[in-house]
Amino acid sequence: MTELNPERARQAIVEHTRRLAESAAAAGPDAAVPTAPEWTVTDLVAHVGQTQHWVAEIIERRITDPTQLPTTMAALPAGHGEWPAWLAESARRVAGACSDDALDAPVFNPAADGRTGTRFWLSGQLNEAVVHGFDAAAAAGQPAEVDADVAAALISNHLAMLTAPTWEMLRSESAHAIRGTGQALQWRATDTADAWLVVRRPEGATWQPGTGPADVTVTGPARSLLLTLTRRLPLADREATGISVDGDIGLAEHWIANTAHVSG
């Protein structure tokens, strides 16, 4: 199973935020974001930069009590010409906050899934930079590359969120919708050695790395699998994604339709 070392993850946050800033500049502040229909590029830039500053403060202050989480957000510069520098600053700040010294420090983890808080936030902020970087590229009509190892690690993070102990509290409708009676979904990457097996149980969905008997198997490049799972690419668009589906495609479609991810 692909795991990114912390330095690789920190570098990827900075790099994908830089790409996001370039795409945002190309699209313009008022451009619609086709993969996030309620947002403009201004909304997208504000969300990413503000979240990076917010998360950095949580880690820097070693906050463990959720009632003490920051209540204010960094101000988005009024002039969009200042956005690239502002995003570069926020990306460097959150990457720096996730230093090796902080990785195992006591920090609040909303997923309560066994990871330390800093490791949780490091994966989450990489997800934000990559997925919203794709959003910005879509707004600009540009391609968005994601390295296979980064995409594979983020698929694991995505499934960890959806099966975390607190998912029902965060998204109760999703948690109930993805329960089942033993139905199994398998996701297999063609450009890494990774595979993910999801089982829908009455008490909740679970996942594990590897392969096994499944009612549906979705196979394709890790980037395409990530962007399909996060609802940035349609499962049915085989030409664009290079994905193939073997088995009950309705089961895969249901999973994707009911697994909206919490930002962060």
Buried (B, 14 or more C-beta within 10 A) or exposed (E): BBEBEBEBBBBBBBBBBBBBBBBBBBBEBEBBBEBBEEBBBBBBBBBBBBBBBBBBBBBBEEBEEEEEEBEEEBEBBEEBEEBBEBBBBBBBBBBBBBBEEBBEEEBBBBBBBEBBBBBBBBBBBBBBBBBBBBBBBBBBEBEBEBBBBBBBBBBBBBBBBBBBEBBBEBBEEBBEBBBBEEBBBBBBBBBBEBBBBBBBEEEBBEBBEEEEEBBBBBBBBBBBBBBBBBBBBBBEEEEEBBBEBEBBEEBBBBBBEBBEBBEB
